[in-house]
Amino acid sequence: MDLLLEGIRNRFLKLGVSSVTDINRIFQEMDSGNKDGLLNKDEFVQGMCRLGMSDNEASFIFDAFNYEGRGVIDPDAFCYLVKGGLNERRKKVVHQAFRSLDRSHDGVISIDDLEKAFDVARVVDVMCGAKTKEQMMAEFLSTFDTIHRDGKVTLVEFERYYENVGALIASDAYFEAMVRNAWHLEGAEGGTCLRLYITNYDGDSRVVEIREELEIDRHSPRFQEKILKMLKDRGYDDIVNIEVQGR
């Protein structure tokens, strides 16, 4: 089954389908009969053929997922199997991104957290007056707030989002780079980056990269205070020495 699922993921990618959200949308369009949320073989095969898949290939996939012999497949179950979960490498970087956004360290991402993490005042719609800063933040948050729509994003919801986005990304390295670049995590490419050599109370040292939407002013009298706060937000709360290594 694992080999079959991997083959299906690769086939969808070649057909220009890049996420589980795309698969769900396509399946909704395929459900052209009684709109019961299930796909019979004709609906599935015809729909996949419209995407460029051969009759035989589509028929084989349908039969593989029609293991109960009901003559229909459940799109939700299909997407769940195709999606799978995050492996340890992917989960690690997703958790790192979540922690970087959860500035209040209460286990959820709220609008208050986003306001601390980003400055949306420069977003075009806000600058033009089409949307308020609060509206933009709420809209952004709703992308991830999908299980319990309460204006707060839990780690489970954040993982669910990246399960959907990354389901058809075969390369763990590409997935990791995508997440790092999206949230300006350490190791990301591009954007503002300040490299710091930090030492903690135990004498352990390491290089840390800080990436922010706004440029960090090294000449500001509050530079040290701001950097210490940024490091603390990232879990480095026992720093005794900081050396700037450049951008």
LOPA-748811 format. One line per 10 residues: number of its first residue (from 1); their letters; for each residue x, y, z of N, C-alpha, C, CB. Coordinates in pm, whole numbers, padded with zeros to 5 digits. Atoms other than C-alpha are relative to their C-alpha. Glycine has a CB too. Layout:
<sites>
NUM	A	X:Y:Z:X:Y:Z:X:Y:Z:X:Y:Z; ...
</sites>
This chain:
<sites>
1	MDLLLEGIRN	00082:-00121:00000:00000:00000:00000:00086:00126:00000:-00093:00000:00121; -00088:-00117:-00005:00287:00239:00078:00053:00035:-00139:00118:-00025:00096; -00050:-00024:00136:00429:00194:-00274:-00110:00056:-00089:00057:-00129:-00060; 00113:-00050:00078:00084:00249:-00424:-00026:00146:00031:-00126:-00084:00028; 00024:-00138:-00040:00034:00568:-00223:00108:00093:-00053:-00008:00011:00152; -00110:-00081:00052:00377:00697:-00322:-00016:00023:-00150:00135:-00066:00030; 00023:-00013:00144:00296:00628:-00686:-00113:00096:-00031:-00030:-00136:-00061; 00114:-00091:00020:-00037:00811:-00655:00043:00144:00024:-00116:-00038:00094; -00048:-00136:-00028:00132:01113:-00497:00081:00054:-00118:00086:00003:00129; -00084:-00043:00113:00388:01128:-00778:-00085:00026:-00124:00105:-00106:-00031
11	RFLKLGVSSV	00085:-00017:00118:00115:01090:-01040:-00079:00130:00010:-00097:-00119:-00015; 00073:-00125:-00019:-00089:01375:-00894:00091:00120:-00027:-00058:00007:00142; -00094:-00110:00023:00219:01598:-00895:00023:00023:-00149:00133:-00028:00069; -00022:-00012:00145:00278:01524:-01265:-00122:00057:-00070:00035:-00137:-00060; 00123:-00055:00058:-00084:01619:-01331:-00024:00145:00043:-00119:-00086:00041; 00012:-00139:-00042:-00026:01959:-01168:-00079:00020:00127:-00063:00080:-00108; 00072:-00009:-00127:-00205:01878:-00841:00105:00007:00111:-00097:-00123:00021; -00112:-00023:-00092:00012:02016:-00560:-00033:-00017:00147:00051:00136:-00021; 00034:00014:-00141:-00182:01965:-00236:-00126:-00084:00017:-00018:00138:00066; 00121:00075:-00028:-00453:01760:-00068:-00123:00088:-00017:00005:-00059:00142
21	TDINRIFQEM	00111:-00093:00023:-00673:02070:-00084:-00042:-00003:-00145:00039:00143:00042; 00030:00011:00143:-00647:02051:-00463:-00073:-00130:-00031:00128:00009:-00083; 00065:00130:00023:-00740:01681:-00454:-00145:00005:00046:00076:-00114:00075; 00138:-00012:-00050:-01048:01756:-00240:-00087:00079:-00096:-00001:00066:00138; 00077:-00083:00094:-01158:02027:-00482:-00033:-00079:-00126:00078:00129:-00036; 00021:00079:00122:-01115:01795:-00780:-00105:-00108:00024:00133:-00064:-00047; 00096:00104:-00031:-01310:01519:-00608:-00142:00055:00013:00040:-00070:00129; 00132:-00063:-00009:-01596:01758:-00532:-00059:00022:-00139:00008:00134:00077; 00044:-00021:00138:-01612:01839:-00903:-00038:-00133:-00065:00109:00071:-00082; 00029:00132:00056:-01609:01465:-00985:-00136:-00053:00048:00111:-00099:00038
31	DSGNKDGLLN	00124:00051:-00059:-01910:01400:-00759:-00118:00069:-00068:-00003:00024:00155; 00098:-00069:00084:-02147:01500:-01035:-00137:-00063:00001:00049:00007:-00140; 00127:00071:00003:-02423:01246:-00979:-00094:00048:00107:00023:-00148:00016; 00096:-00035:-00106:-02627:01250:-00660:00062:00085:00111:-00058:-00126:00060; -00066:-00088:-00097:-02377:01468:-00472:-00006:-00057:00141:-00064:00138:-00002; 00008:00066:-00130:-02357:01216:-00187:00133:-00003:00074:-00051:-00140:-00017; -00131:-00002:-00064:-01992:01282:-00108:00083:-00123:-00028:-00017:00014:00146; -00073:00121:00038:-01888:00946:-00255:00018:-00004:-00151:-00076:-00128:00049; -00027:00010:00143:-01741:00861:-00596:-00015:-00143:-00045:00140:00052:-00033; 00004:00133:00060:-01846:00563:-00802:00111:-00010:-00104:-00139:-00029:-00063
41	KDEFVQGMCR	-00114:00023:00089:-01607:00414:-01053:-00007:00089:-00124:00006:-00146:-00042; 00012:-00083:00120:-01744:00602:-01354:00039:00144:00030:-00144:-00006:-00056; -00034:-00138:-00037:-01720:00938:-01175:00150:00016:00019:-00074:00041:00129; -00144:-00009:-00029:-01365:00867:-01056:00082:-00012:-00127:00041:-00109:00098; -00080:00024:00122:-01232:00730:-01386:-00015:00116:-00098:-00042:-00132:-00067; 00021:-00111:00093:-01391:01002:-01597:00068:00127:00048:-00149:00025:-00020; -00064:-00119:-00056:-01267:01272:-01363:00150:-00004:-00013:-00037:00016:00144; -00145:00011:00010:-00911:01141:-01358:00046:00006:-00146:00048:-00129:00065; -00035:-00007:00142:-00912:01101:-01737:00000:00145:-00048:-00100:-00083:-00084; 00001:-00143:00037:-01003:01470:-01767:00127:00069:00045:-00122:00070:00061
51	LGMSDNEASF	-00126:-00057:-00047:-00687:01543:-01571:00120:-00050:-00080:00020:-00033:00147; -00109:00053:00082:-00480:01337:-01814:00045:-00139:00037:00115:00091:00008; -00035:00137:-00039:-00470:00996:-01644:-00069:-00098:-00095:-00041:-00028:00148; 00058:00098:00090:-00535:00686:-01854:-00115:-00076:00068:00107:-00098:-00049; 00112:00079:-00053:-00851:00474:-01813:00050:-00113:00089:-00084:-00058:-00114; -00050:00116:-00074:-00650:00172:-01700:00061:00040:00134:00104:-00075:-00083; -00065:-00046:-00123:-00449:00368:-01443:-00105:00045:00102:00098:00115:-00029; 00105:-00047:-00090:-00757:00537:-01296:-00082:-00116:00053:-00092:00100:-00073; 00077:00117:-00042:-00944:00207:-01286:00076:-00081:00104:-00034:-00088:-00121; -00083:00074:-00095:-00654:00038:-01106:-00001:00068:00137:00145:-00011:-00053
61	IFDAFNYEGR	-00001:-00074:-00127:-00640:00312:-00840:-00135:-00014:00070:00034:00149:-00024; 00133:00013:-00061:-01016:00297:-00786:-00016:-00137:00064:-00110:00023:-00106; 00016:00137:-00052:-01011:-00082:-00743:00083:-00021:00126:00039:-00103:-00107; -00087:00016:-00116:-00722:-00055:-00495:-00062:00063:00125:00137:00064:-00027; 00062:-00067:-00115:-00922:00183:-00274:-00143:-00048:00026:-00001:00150:-00022; 00133:00058:-00018:-01251:-00002:-00320:00013:-00138:00063:-00076:-00007:-00136; -00031:00130:-00058:-01121:-00277:-00094:-00118:-00061:00075:00117:00013:00093; 00117:00055:-00068:-01456:-00314:00084:-00106:-00049:-00100:-00061:00105:00092; 00091:00048:00103:-01627:-00386:-00247:-00133:00071:-00006:-00024:-00143:00020; 00127:-00073:-00001:-01894:-00117:-00203:-00031:00067:-00133:00001:00104:00110
71	GVIDPDAFCY	00022:-00064:00130:-01849:00017:-00555:00017:00150:00003:-00135:-00033:-00049; -00025:-00143:-00013:-01765:00365:-00425:00124:00019:00089:-00125:00074:00061; -00109:-00035:-00092:-01470:00535:-00258:-00037:00131:00068:00137:00012:-00074; 00023:-00121:-00080:-01486:00798:00014:00117:00096:-00023:-00017:-00035:00153; -00110:-00094:00025:-01282:01104:-00097:00077:00039:00125:-00054:00124:-00065; -00069:-00038:-00125:-01207:01196:00266:00096:-00109:00044:-00102:00027:00112; -00087:00111:-00037:-01067:00849:00338:00117:-00011:-00097:-00079:-00132:00003; -00104:00004:00102:-00874:00857:00011:00107:00106:00030:-00060:00024:-00142; -00095:-00109:-00028:-00717:01195:00094:00076:-00025:00129:-00073:00134:00009; -00067:00029:-00127:-00641:01081:00449:00116:-00096:-00021:-00100:-00058:00102
81	LVKGGLNERR	-00105:00098:00025:-00443:00784:00320:00112:00059:-00086:-00057:-00124:-00069; -00100:-00062:00086:-00268:00983:00047:00085:00100:00079:-00066:00071:-00119; -00069:-00104:-00078:-00182:01260:00292:00102:-00059:00096:-00101:00083:00076; -00089:00055:-00101:-00036:01050:00569:00034:00104:00105:00128:-00054:-00064; -00041:-00094:-00104:00126:01215:00870:00137:00059:-00031:00002:-00069:00136; -00134:-00058:00014:00442:01417:00913:00102:-00097:00058:00008:00139:00069; -00107:00081:-00060:00758:01213:00956:00077:00085:00100:00095:-00057:-00110; -00068:-00071:-00109:00998:01310:01233:00075:00122:-00048:00096:-00092:00070; -00074:-00116:00051:01209:01541:01017:-00094:00116:-00029:00079:-00038:-00126; 00095:-00105:00035:00909:01732:00890:-00068:00055:00126:-00105:-00053:-00098
91	KKVVHQAFRS	00066:-00043:-00123:00741:01739:01229:00091:00094:00080:-00040:-00122:00086; -00095:-00082:-00077:01056:01887:01386:00000:00145:-00048:00141:-00058:-00010; -00007:-00138:00050:01068:02190:01155:-00136:00068:00013:00047:00000:-00148; 00132:-00059:-00019:00689:02242:01175:-00018:00044:00144:-00110:-00101:-00039; 00009:-00038:-00142:00709:02242:01555:00086:00122:00028:00044:-00117:00090; -00088:-00116:-00017:00998:02489:01534:-00071:00127:-00048:00133:-00020:-00076; 00075:-00115:00053:00784:02720:01319:-00112:00040:00095:-00057:-00032:-00139; 00109:-00029:-00093:00494:02689:01562:00052:00074:00122:-00072:-00130:00042; -00057:-00066:-00119:00714:02781:01858:00043:00142:-00030:00120:-00079:00054; -00045:-00135:00035:00851:03082:01672:-00118:00096:-00011:00078:-00002:-00132
101	LDRSHDGVIS	00119:-00084:00010:00495:03210:01621:-00073:00014:00133:-00094:-00056:-00103; 00067:-00002:-00130:00366:03125:01969:00081:00084:00098:-00020:-00144:00055; -00084:-00091:-00079:00523:03432:02127:-00041:00007:00147:-00007:00139:-00060; 00045:-00003:-00139:00312:03406:02444:00025:-00133:00071:-00149:00033:00006; -00035:00132:-00056:00419:03041:02497:-00116:-00065:00075:00120:00014:00093; 00116:00061:-00065:00065:02932:02583:-00055:-00119:-00078:-00108:00103:00020; 00041:00118:00074:00041:02651:02328:-00095:00024:-00115:-00061:-00095:00091; 00084:-00034:00115:-00172:02836:02072:00053:00127:-00065:-00149:00020:00044; -00038:-00121:00073:-00111:03099:01805:-00124:00089:-00010:00059:-00033:-00142; 00112:-00094:00001:-00338:03401:01847:00037:00123:-00083:-00040:00041:00145
111	IDDLEKAFDV	-00028:-00125:00070:-00369:03738:01677:00107:00080:00073:-00128:00084:-00016; -00102:-00070:-00078:-00163:03886:01961:00138:-00054:-00032:-00029:-00013:00152; -00129:00060:00035:00116:03640:01879:00046:00047:-00137:-00009:-00152:00003; -00036:-00042:00135:00105:03732:01511:00043:00145:-00004:-00118:-00022:-00095; -00038:-00142:-00004:00123:04102:01592:00142:00018:00051:-00098:00079:00087; -00137:-00006:-00051:00444:04035:01784:00100:-00056:-00101:00011:-00077:00132; -00090:00067:00094:00586:03820:01505:00014:00075:-00132:-00049:-00140:-00026; 00000:-00064:00130:00495:04031:01203:-00050:00143:00009:-00085:-00079:-00099; 00055:-00134:00014:00430:04387:01099:-00078:00002:-00130:00113:00109:00003; 00082:00000:00122:00138:04386:00857:-00038:00142:-00042:-00126:-00083:00022
121	ARVVDVMCGA	00036:-00139:00032:00114:04765:00855:00045:00037:-00141:00062:00096:00101; -00051:-00033:00133:00310:04761:00529:-00066:-00082:-00110:00150:-00021:-00004; 00069:00079:00102:00083:04510:00352:-00084:00093:-00086:-00089:-00109:00066; 00064:-00090:00096:-00067:04665:00039:-00144:00031:00036:00006:-00059:-00139; 00142:-00024:-00031:-00434:04616:00137:-00017:00090:00121:-00071:-00131:00023; 00007:-00084:-00120:-00369:04777:00476:00040:00142:-00035:00090:-00056:00113; -00048:-00134:00038:-00175:05066:00325:-00105:00074:-00082:00131:-00010:-00079; 00103:-00063:00084:-00459:05130:00078:-00130:00024:00075:-00027:-00086:-00122; 00120:-00019:-00079:-00718:05119:00354:-00109:-00100:-00030:-00052:00136:-00021; 00102:00100:00035:-00901:04819:00204:-00030:-00091:00118:00046:-00084:-00120
131	KTKEQMMAEF	00019:00086:-00116:-00849:04618:00522:00074:00060:00119:00050:-00144:-00028; -00070:-00044:-00121:-00759:04696:00880:00107:-00101:00034:-00098:00019:00118; -00105:00090:-00046:-00457:04543:01048:-00061:-00123:00066:00095:00072:00098; 00066:00111:-00069:-00689:04330:01262:-00066:-00095:-00098:-00103:00054:00099; 00064:00084:00101:-00881:04204:00958:00105:-00086:-00073:-00077:00087:-00101; -00107:00073:00069:-00557:04107:00785:00054:-00113:00087:00113:00096:-00039; -00050:00102:-00092:-00435:03920:01093:-00101:-00115:00013:00027:00062:00137; 00104:00102:-00014:-00769:03736:01134:-00008:-00085:-00126:-00137:00064:00029; 00004:00073:00127:-00768:03641:00766:00117:-00096:-00012:00000:00098:-00118; -00121:00082:00003:-00415:03509:00791:-00015:-00119:00094:00124:00083:00036
141	LSTFDTIHRD	00014:00104:-00101:-00495:03312:01105:-00099:-00107:-00044:-00044:00061:00134; 00104:00095:00040:-00804:03150:00950:00051:-00107:-00095:-00115:00074:-00065; -00060:00101:00088:-00580:02967:00702:00035:-00126:00078:00125:00056:-00068; -00044:00112:-00082:-00461:02746:00987:-00106:-00043:00102:00128:00037:00073; 00102:00026:-00103:-00761:02767:01224:-00115:-00078:-00063:-00051:00134:00064; 00094:00078:00081:-00951:02480:01062:-00080:-00104:00077:00075:-00068:-00108; 00071:00105:-00074:-01056:02228:01329:-00104:00062:00091:00099:-00086:00082; 00091:-00076:-00086:-01208:02452:01596:00020:00147:-00034:00026:-00028:00153; -00016:-00139:00046:-01261:02794:01441:-00030:00097:00114:-00093:00029:-00121; 00017:-00083:-00119:-01206:02992:01758:00097:00117:00003:00016:-00083:00125
151	GKVTLVEFER	-00095:-00111:00005:-00948:03246:01643:00135:-00032:00059:-00056:00118:00070; -00129:00043:-00053:-00661:03043:01786:00043:-00128:-00071:-00007:-00022:00154; -00052:00116:00073:-00438:02788:01613:00079:-00088:00096:00089:00044:-00119; -00072:00096:-00083:-00330:02479:01805:00109:-00068:-00081:-00097:-00105:00060; -00106:00073:00069:-00028:02267:01723:-00059:-00106:-00093:00095:-00065:00102; 00065:00101:00085:-00260:01996:01588:-00050:00063:-00129:-00117:-00067:00076; 00049:-00069:00119:-00420:02246:01349:00117:00042:-00090:-00084:00123:00039; -00118:-00041:00077:-00078:02373:01243:00060:-00120:-00073:00106:00066:00093; -00048:00124:00062:00037:02015:01177:-00092:-00042:-00114:00011:-00113:00104; 00097:00040:00103:-00284:01941:00985:00019:00080:-00128:-00144:00018:00052
161	YYENVGALIA	-00023:-00085:00117:-00218:02237:00756:00120:-00051:-00080:00023:00147:00043; -00121:00042:00071:00132:02115:00674:-00007:-00145:-00049:00120:00017:00089; 00027:00133:00056:00014:01756:00630:-00065:00014:-00137:-00090:-00084:00095; 00069:-00022:00127:-00215:01885:00357:00093:00061:-00105:-00121:00091:00020; -00089:-00069:00093:00043:02115:00199:00113:-00091:-00046:00057:00127:00065; -00119:00080:00031:00329:01865:00215:-00026:-00140:-00048:00085:-00006:00117; 00032:00139:00035:00144:01547:00121:00061:-00042:-00133:-00150:-00020:-00006; -00050:00034:00133:00260:01562:-00241:00143:00047:-00022:-00090:00059:-00106; -00142:-00038:00010:00610:01693:-00166:00084:-00120:00040:00032:00125:00091; -00074:00124:-00026:00834:01389:-00197:00128:00024:00080:00033:-00067:-00131
171	SDAYFEAMVR	-00130:-00026:-00062:01155:01553:-00077:-00016:00063:00138:00083:00090:-00091; 00000:-00057:-00135:01194:01608:00297:00082:00128:00005:00054:-00101:00103; -00087:-00117:00002:01473:01856:00224:-00074:00121:-00057:00128:-00028:-00081; 00077:-00110:00061:01247:02064:-00001:-00108:00048:00096:-00063:-00045:-00134; 00105:-00037:-00097:00965:02055:00257:00060:00084:00112:-00068:-00127:00057; -00063:-00072:-00110:01201:02165:00533:00040:00141:-00042:00122:-00076:00051; -00041:-00131:00049:01341:02449:00322:-00121:00092:-00019:00077:-00013:-00132; 00122:-00078:00021:00987:02561:00234:-00049:00059:00132:-00109:-00087:-00063; 00048:-00047:-00130:00887:02586:00602:00096:00102:00059:-00019:-00118:00097; -00099:-00093:-00055:01212:02755:00708:-00008:00135:-00070:00142:-00058:-00014
181	NAWHLEGAEG	00007:-00126:00074:01184:03014:00433:-00131:00075:00028:00014:-00027:-00150; 00129:-00064:-00024:00815:03077:00502:-00003:00077:00131:-00111:-00105:00000; 00007:-00062:-00133:00873:03161:00868:00133:00060:00045:-00045:-00103:00102; -00129:-00061:-00030:01231:03292:00850:00069:-00068:00118:-00018:00149:00028; -00067:00074:-00106:01367:03017:01073:00149:-00009:-00027:-00060:-00140:00013; -00143:00019:00020:01734:02943:01124:00022:-00095:-00119:00067:-00057:00128; -00030:00083:00115:01883:02802:00806:-00078:00039:-00124:-00027:-00142:00032; 00077:-00045:00116:01637:02984:00578:00090:00076:-00095:-00119:00087:00044; -00077:-00073:00100:01760:03144:00259:-00075:00129:-00035:00023:-00086:-00127; 00061:-00128:00034:01696:03509:00182:-00059:00069:00121:-00107:-00020:-00105
191	GTCLRLYITN	00060:-00076:-00109:01539:03779:00395:00105:00056:00094:-00097:-00088:00078; -00089:-00060:-00098:01688:03975:00682:00050:-00106:00097:-00070:00113:00075; -00056:00102:-00089:01925:03765:00889:00112:00062:00084:00053:-00122:-00080; -00104:-00045:-00091:02133:03854:01194:00061:-00123:00065:-00057:00099:00107; -00069:00116:-00057:02395:03596:01297:00062:00039:00133:00107:-00054:-00098; -00048:-00028:-00135:02472:03587:01669:00075:-00121:00055:-00116:00038:00094; -00073:00105:-00071:02729:03388:01864:-00035:00017:00147:00157:00008:-00024; 00049:-00017:-00136:02566:03327:02202:00063:-00102:00094:-00153:-00012:00004; -00055:00087:-00104:02699:03178:02525:-00094:00001:00120:00143:00045:00043; 00091:00007:-00114:02484:03053:02813:00077:-00014:00131:-00098:-00116:-00017
201	YDGDSRVVEI	-00062:00007:-00132:02550:03020:03187:00095:-00118:00015:-00108:-00008:00106; -00085:00120:-00011:02703:02673:03143:00126:00008:-00086:-00078:-00122:-00038; -00117:-00016:00085:02959:02806:02896:-00018:-00058:-00139:00117:-00062:00065; 00026:00055:00134:02799:02637:02597:-00027:00114:-00098:-00121:-00099:00002; 00015:-00104:00101:02813:02841:02277:-00054:-00058:-00130:00135:00070:-00025; 00051:00040:00131:02641:02828:01942:-00034:00124:-00082:-00125:-00092:00014; 00040:-00108:00089:02554:03041:01640:-00150:-00009:-00021:00076:-00007:-00136; 00144:-00007:00018:02192:03155:01614:-00030:00104:-00106:-00073:00035:00134; 00044:-00096:00100:02024:03323:01320:-00136:00056:00041:-00008:-00066:-00140; 00128:-00064:-00027:01746:03575:01382:-00047:00066:-00129:00012:00105:00116
211	REELEIDRHS	00057:-00055:00123:01523:03659:01089:-00131:00069:00034:-00021:-00112:-00108; 00120:-00078:-00030:01260:03930:01115:-00049:00071:-00126:00027:00101:00113; 00055:-00076:00111:01028:04113:00878:00062:00139:-00006:-00152:00011:00013; -00058:-00134:-00005:01174:04444:00993:00149:-00007:00024:-00067:00084:00108; -00144:-00001:-00019:01541:04526:00975:00033:00035:00145:00068:00100:-00096; -00041:-00022:-00137:01715:04514:01311:00110:00107:00002:00051:-00134:00065; -00096:-00112:-00006:01899:04839:01393:00107:-00030:00104:-00073:00134:00032; -00109:00033:-00092:02235:04744:01545:00051:00122:00074:00114:-00065:-00076; -00050:-00123:-00064:02300:05107:01637:-00099:00056:00102:00029:00105:-00106; 00099:-00046:-00096:01989:05146:01849:00048:-00025:00142:-00137:-00069:-00025
221	PRFQEKILKM	-00040:00021:-00140:02052:05192:02225:-00076:-00117:00064:-00024:00127:00080; 00078:00112:-00053:01787:04923:02280:00031:-00131:-00074:-00150:00030:-00010; -00034:00117:00081:01959:04675:02046:00017:-00125:00088:00127:00025:-00080; -00027:00115:-00087:02084:04447:02328:-00129:-00050:00065:00103:00038:00108; 00126:00037:-00064:01746:04452:02503:-00092:-00073:-00098:-00071:00126:00054; 00086:00060:00100:01561:04370:02182:00047:-00140:-00039:-00007:00089:-00124; -00056:00130:00038:01796:04087:02090:-00023:-00103:00110:00151:00014:-00029; 00023:00092:-00112:01771:03932:02437:-00145:-00047:00004:00037:00067:00133; 00142:00037:00002:01391:03940:02410:-00029:-00098:-00114:-00089:00125:-00014; 00019:00090:00114:01401:03779:02065:00054:-00140:00030:00069:00057:-00125
231	LKDRGYDDIV	-00060:00129:-00035:01630:03506:02193:-00085:-00073:00104:00143:00020:00054; 00085:00061:-00103:01409:03448:02497:-00127:-00056:-00062:-00035:00103:00109; 00119:00048:00069:01106:03416:02268:00026:-00133:-00070:-00048:00104:-00100; -00037:00123:00070:01295:03137:02093:00053:-00108:00094:00104:00030:-00106; -00040:00101:-00098:01377:02954:02414:00139:00016:00057:-00010:-00132:-00061; -00134:-00024:-00053:01723:03098:02484:-00010:00102:00113:00097:00049:-00113; 00023:-00094:-00110:01664:03247:02828:00112:-00002:00104:-00132:-00032:00068; -00111:00006:-00096:02002:03178:02995:00128:00054:-00063:00023:-00144:00049; -00112:-00055:00075:02228:03396:02778:00083:00095:00089:-00050:00074:-00126; -00088:-00089:-00075:02532:03563:02937:00086:00085:-00093:00089:-00082:00093
241	NIEVQGR	-00082:-00078:00091:02713:03686:02626:-00050:-00015:-00143:00148:-00043:00010; 00044:-00002:00139:02619:03784:02270:00106:00070:-00084:-00137:00071:-00015; -00092:-00062:00095:02858:03853:01982:-00066:00000:-00137:00138:-00074:-00002; 00060:-00011:00132:02723:03983:01652:00103:-00041:-00105:-00051:00144:-00027; -00091:00048:00104:02880:03797:01359:-00032:00057:-00137:-00005:-00150:-00007; 00034:-00061:00129:02712:03998:01087:-00129:-00054:-00055:00109:-00023:-00100; 00126:00038:00064:02419:03961:00849:00027:-00103:-00109:-00072:00123:-00059
</sites>
